[in-house]
Amino acid sequence: MEMLWGAFESGSVQLSVLGLEPGEPIPWWLRVGGIAAAALIVAAFMVIVQTSHSSGQKMAWAAVVLFLPIVGPLIYLISETIRHRRTHPRPTKGRAETMPPEDFQ
């Protein structure tokens, strides 16, 4: 148990999962991916908090976003954009916007 706790404290458990040795630096692509995943999760949680879903739907979406780090936020943000555009269509243009100025009276 002491050996396992010591490995956990030193971070070698997490590094071995990634295939890195304890003294090896973290590659740039892993850092960028981590930052992108964190940004997507924060953005998705901001949208979840601001929408008018029921509390059950909010909890379900929060679980999807949290447990699927990159794919979950993308699925939520795309589906929420589609839902918003269906319920809030773009306004139609009036006569003054569709006709040339000389024809509009």
C-alpha positions as CSV (number, residue, x, y, z in Angstrom):
1,M,0.0,0.0,0.0
2,E,2.8,2.4,0.8
3,M,4.4,1.7,-2.6
4,L,1.2,2.4,-4.4
5,W,0.6,5.6,-2.5
6,G,4.1,6.8,-3.1
7,A,3.7,6.1,-6.9
8,F,0.4,8.0,-6.8
9,E,1.9,11.0,-5.0
10,S,4.9,11.3,-7.4
11,G,2.6,11.3,-10.4
12,S,4.1,8.2,-12.0
13,V,0.7,6.5,-12.2
14,Q,-0.7,9.3,-14.4
15,L,2.5,9.4,-16.5
16,S,2.6,5.7,-17.0
17,V,-0.9,5.8,-18.4
18,L,0.2,8.3,-21.0
19,G,3.3,6.2,-21.8
20,L,5.8,8.8,-20.3
21,E,8.6,8.2,-18.0
22,P,8.7,10.1,-14.7
23,G,11.4,12.6,-15.8
24,E,10.2,13.0,-19.4
25,P,8.6,16.3,-20.3
26,I,5.0,16.4,-21.5
27,P,4.7,16.8,-25.3
28,W,3.3,20.0,-26.7
29,W,0.3,18.3,-28.4
30,L,-0.8,16.9,-25.1
31,R,-0.6,20.3,-23.5
32,V,-2.6,21.9,-26.3
33,G,-5.1,19.1,-26.2
34,G,-5.6,19.6,-22.5
35,I,-6.1,23.3,-22.8
36,A,-8.6,22.8,-25.7
37,A,-10.5,20.2,-23.7
38,A,-10.6,22.5,-20.6
39,A,-11.8,25.4,-22.7
40,L,-14.5,23.4,-24.4
41,I,-15.7,22.1,-21.0
42,V,-15.8,25.6,-19.5
43,A,-17.7,26.9,-22.6
44,A,-20.2,24.1,-22.5
45,F,-20.8,24.5,-18.7
46,M,-21.4,28.3,-19.3
47,V,-24.1,27.5,-21.9
48,I,-25.6,24.8,-19.7
49,V,-26.0,27.2,-16.8
50,Q,-27.6,29.9,-19.1
51,T,-30.1,27.7,-20.9
52,S,-33.7,27.0,-19.7
53,H,-33.4,23.2,-19.5
54,S,-35.0,21.4,-16.6
55,S,-32.7,20.4,-13.8
56,G,-32.7,16.8,-14.9
57,Q,-31.7,17.8,-18.4
58,K,-28.9,20.1,-17.1
59,M,-27.5,17.3,-14.9
60,A,-27.6,14.8,-17.8
61,W,-25.8,17.3,-20.1
62,A,-23.3,18.1,-17.4
63,A,-22.5,14.4,-17.0
64,V,-22.0,14.0,-20.8
65,V,-19.8,17.1,-20.9
66,L,-17.7,16.0,-17.9
67,F,-17.2,12.3,-18.8
68,L,-16.6,12.8,-22.5
69,P,-13.9,15.5,-22.4
70,I,-13.7,16.7,-26.0
71,V,-16.6,14.9,-27.7
72,G,-19.2,15.7,-25.0
73,P,-18.8,19.5,-25.2
74,L,-18.8,19.4,-29.0
75,I,-22.0,17.3,-29.1
76,Y,-23.7,19.6,-26.6
77,L,-22.7,22.9,-28.3
78,I,-23.7,21.6,-31.7
79,S,-27.0,20.3,-30.5
80,E,-27.8,23.4,-28.6
81,T,-26.9,25.6,-31.6
82,I,-29.3,23.5,-33.8
83,R,-32.1,23.7,-31.2
84,H,-31.7,27.5,-30.8
85,R,-31.8,28.1,-34.6
86,R,-34.9,25.9,-34.9
87,T,-36.8,27.8,-32.1
88,H,-35.4,31.3,-33.1
89,P,-35.4,31.6,-36.9
90,R,-33.8,34.6,-38.5
91,P,-36.3,37.5,-39.1
92,T,-37.5,38.0,-42.7
93,K,-36.5,41.1,-44.5
94,G,-39.1,43.8,-45.1
95,R,-39.9,45.6,-48.4
96,A,-37.3,48.3,-47.8
97,E,-34.5,45.8,-47.5
98,T,-35.4,43.7,-50.5
99,M,-36.2,46.4,-53.0
100,P,-33.9,48.9,-54.6
101,P,-34.4,52.5,-53.2
102,E,-35.9,53.9,-56.4
103,D,-38.7,51.3,-56.5
104,F,-39.7,51.7,-52.8
105,Q,-42.4,54.3,-52.1
